Amino acid sequence: MTEAQLREAFLSPWPFFGASPHGDVFARYVPFGPVFRWRWNQMIPMPVQGSDLVWLLHAAEEEGHGLGEEMDEKISQKGK
């Protein structure tokens, strides 16, 4: 999906499934439910939703990487 399509899906209350240009996989399974992201063989809920998630995706795109790399790095640093 393009960044515009993902933005529309994040802000819409309806279920969707799609991948960003950087390979992040996102889904919403139930109407008005949270957006999930594929990580390490499981779907985990995103810590932010709606317009905050749109901003986070846009910031990651500007930096030239997907959300997965940034979030996985932060999670691994917390474990140390």
Sequence and secondary structure as in RCSB ss.txt:
>XXXX:A:sequence
MTEAQLREAFLSPWPFFGASPHGDVFARYVPFGPVFRWRWNQMIPMPVQGSDLVWLLHAAEEEGHGLGEEMDEKI
SQKGK
>XXXX:A:secstr
  HHHHHHHHHSSS EEEE TTS EEEE STT   EEEETTEEEE SS HHHHHHHHHHHHHHTS HHHHHHHHH
HHHT 
